[in-house]
Amino acid sequence: MTSLYKQRKDKTMKTIASLIAKSIAVAAASLTLAGAAHAGVVVSSVASQGVLTKKNANFDITNTEARSVPVWNVADDSSLLAFCIEPTVGMHTDNLNYTGSLFTGFGTSVKRLYSLYYSSFATSSGVLTGDNAVKALGFQLALWELNNDNGNLTSGNLAMAPLGNSTAAKAVIAEAKTMLLAATNESTAIVNDYKFTSYAAAGSQTVVTAMAVSPVPEPSSFAMMGLGLAAMGVIARRRRAA
């Protein structure tokens, strides 16, 4: 009986070790793929909205400029929404020499923004209409603010206001303000994690895509799970023997 128990225990531990090795290999492969060059990438516009922007929130008539808030679609191995992280750099969609690489430059507030809102409008096809378009455009404004400025659309280096009396622009800015308020709330936990890939090309703005990441148990979690299963097996065998 002791010998049989030892054999089964050894087999269980080997299974645990195999699961740990596979999880590490998958994670390593994911990082490698994210850092690879991506040839033939196509970037296209899926939504845009004109707003007024001015550094230092100076909106007098001689100091304002119209700017288009864009949302892009990146067609690589799959089709994903992409967001600009360089608001002062233009986009050249005819430039196909984009290089994709793992992006880790976002701070906590941006990660919270993605956690709270990205899944509410992201689509596999990249098509945006109606409320989804408003949410995505508001998300882009909020991302610009959090990543490049002070998180406030009415102050700092990147201030925004509606263009004319545009109802659409007002809706986008209102959406962005709501998102900024939530994303800067440090008491809100980040419950949805994403892996980010940046696409960069000479003479064009860099855009970032996001893929949801499923939590991977720590090696210690695998070990504890395996030991628990082994213990349950021993108890079951003892009951049968009795």
Buried (B, 14 or more C-beta within 10 A) or exposed (E): EEEEBEEBBEEBBEBBBEBBEEBEEEEEEBEEEBEEEBEEBEBEEBBEBBBBBBEEBEBEEEEBEEBEBBBBBBBBEEBBBBBBBBBEEEBEEEEEBBBBBBBEEBEEBBBBBBBBBBEEBBBEEBEBEEEBBBBBBBBBBBBBBBBBBBBBBEEBBBBBBBBEEBEBBBBBBBBBBBBBEBBBEEEEEBEBBBBBBBBBBEEBBBBBBBBEEEEEEEBEEBBEEBBEEBEEBBEEBEEEEE
